[in-house]
Amino acid sequence: MEKNVASAKNLIGQSQKILVFTGAGISTESGIPDFRSPGGLWSKYDPDDFYFHKMISDEKAREKYWEMSSETYRIIKRAKPNKAHYAIKTLEDRGKLLSLVTQNIDGLHHKAGNSQDKIIEIHGTVFTVSCLDCGKKYDSDEIENRINNGVKIPYCDDCSGILKPDTISFGQSMPADKMSQAINHACHCDLCIILGSSLVVYPAASIPEYAIKNKAKLIIVNRDETPLDSYADIVIHDSVSEVMGQIVNTNR
């Protein structure tokens, strides 16, 4: 691994426009369970219950959705950034970070100090809630307080519309503006670093493919193999936080 770490350092040193793409593997090392792994939320809940159309059309499904959402929020709110998050912040501090595209909804890149205008949360965030009817936005803490006080299904104060965390559910359209912005950055980066993503969840996983098509260098750090390993200049199957801590020399 030492040779790959040294090679990754050299690639980063030669690059000026780095796109970092992060997935669940960076968050699990901050104590946030991967939904799909054994012991994750899908071991407790049935994903079929949380498709967008079911959530908005079935009150029982909506109640179950908020039970799961509240449990997820409590776990995420306690989580803290790890070495990999701080390594990405260091890349920004060095003036090398073009953009940070994340599949994660946990806000840990914000907590690590990356600039808001650098972060593209293509699957949204758990920290805000919106009314699907009038668009009114709420801080998630406010909605969590209602649930803790016995409210099973929160509704909008202004129009009594359906509330939903600002995350992308199964069957819900991806935000076109964020996808377009992410693809544009992928087409203009000179290095793409993939951290903790299995690269099997589409359309998000298509973003690094644009970087490859446009001849960017590619580094993949993930515990398991990915479909893009054969295209990468450097592949390291190990702890994302430990590897990135070594590559970027972060002491956190």
Phi, psi and omega in degrees: 000329182304320180296318179293323177296316179296319179294321178295320176301317180296317179299317179296320179298328181275348187262149179240340183228086185263129171258122175256132181238117185243147179231193188301332183297337177280330183279327179299331180280359169253011175090011178264116183295142171288128182306324189271346183280160176305130183090351177286178185297332180285354171281338183256328182241156177267117181305331181297338180284349189245018173295144188304315183296327180287321181297322183273346185251346187233115184296323177297318177296324180295322178295317178294322178300315182289329174298312179295317183297318180295319178297317179297316182299318181298320179293314184293320183299328181281342188290150179235150179300153176247188185302325181293318178299316181290331176296320178294320176300321179297321177300321177294317180300329180277359178078020184256348186273113175284313182197155178237108181257123183235140172275353187272151184249014193265354177069012184291333176292325174294315180298328180285345175107005176295146181295142181300325182284354176267340188265128174243109181266089189289342176253010175088197184216149177275354190273357172225157180230141180232152173278128181287346181264304185257349176087359180302137184252142180234151168286137184298331178299322180298316180290323178298322178297321178298315181296319178295336178267013172104359178286123182278319181227107179284144177234164184293136178293326187278318188231003182063021179285171180286130176263149179208136173304151183279054175241159180271120180269164173306133177082359179264143182294142174290150178291114186299323182294319180290320178297316180297317179296316181296317179296320179299316178294321179298326181284346184241001179280157174255350176212133175244125178249117180259124184235115171068030177242136177283344179059039177240352181265110181257153010275357183304319184294348179285341186299310177299335179296328177293324177296318178297315180300331181261023169068021175288151172289158185222127173242130177239124173239113184201145182295327183246167177293154176232163178296345182257006182305321184290344180266350188278148173283325179220130176233128177232117178263090183196187179299125182296316183292317181293317181294313181293327175300321179286318184296319185259359178060043175273140183262004182285000000 
